[in-house]
Amino acid sequence: MFTGIVEEVGTATAFEPHSAGARLRVRCQTVMDDLKEGSSIAVNGVCLTAVRIEPNSFGADLAAETLRRTNLGDLHEGSLVNLERPLLPTSRLSGHIVQGHVDGTGELIAFEDLGEENWWLKLRVPAELDRWLVYKGSVAVDGISLTVASLEGGVLAITIIPHTFHMTCLRGYQPGARLNIECDILAKHVDKLMALRSAPAV
């Protein structure tokens, strides 16, 4: 489990497509402190298994489903990625509960400058995710715990503060880019329970 508080921005040093997925290598420093073979790590909000550990980098194997559902298939050598290690039981939950199980991708429409290094991020989101997004609710975008500021006509808008802009890979995106979206797991559970309650008895 993760919290959506990005620890470090890493750099993809290799991306090798294969017939059944791909192999990724990421250069980083902070998250390497206690990273071991088989450890979970969130890369752009996607829970991956770290393998082939080296002093300043780790590898990860990407399944075809991961490439289909997330933006990791868009990576290339030099791409910046958000990194977060799993939550420790003794840690503060500074963001919200993030599983690293991406629901889909949204298209970046605009990154509007609000002044003083604040930004208005606008994403077009898949229609099937709308039911799990609510005004002032939590959403993970590329693994970053953010608050929904507006949701109209399939467009999700979020205010990005200076710290988030400088400490994540959002600063490298241009309109048209795909960003990973994970909706709040609590919203998904409540939605299913409500559907079961309203289902006719058999």
C-alpha positions, 0 to 999 in steps of 0.5 A: 500500500502507498500514500501518494506522497512521491519520494523521488523523481527517477529517470528511465534509463532503458525500456525494452519492449517484448512480445509479452510485455516490457522490461524497464530500468530506472535510475534513482537514489533515495528509494534505493536505501532499503530496496531489495530484490522482490520489493514493491515500488510505485512507478508513476503510481503503478505497483511494480516488483523491483528486480536486478538491483544495482547501486543506483538503479532497479529493473522491473518487468511490465506485463502486457496488461500494465502496458495497456492500462497505464502510461508506462508503455509511453516511457523511453530513455530519459523519461522522468517517473514518480517513485514511492516505496510502500507505506510502513505501519509506523508511517503517517498517512499523509496522502490517502490509501493508494494501491498502485492498481491503476484504473485507467489513463487520462489525457492532459488537456492543459497546464494553466499557470495560476501565478507564483508557481501554482498550476491548474491541471486539466485531464480528460478522464474515461467515462467509466471512472466518473462514478468514483470521482467526487468534488474535494475527493482524493485521486491518485494521478501518476501516483500523486495524492491529489484533491479533485477541484472540479469535475465537469463534462468528463474533465477533471481539474486539480490545483498543483501547488509549487511543492508538487510541481517541483517534486514530481514528474508533472513538470515534464508533461505537455498537452496530449500526454497520458497520465495514470489515474487510480480512483479512491478504493473506498469509493469503489467499495461503497459503490459495489456495496450500494449496488448489491443493496439495491439489487432485487432479491432472488 
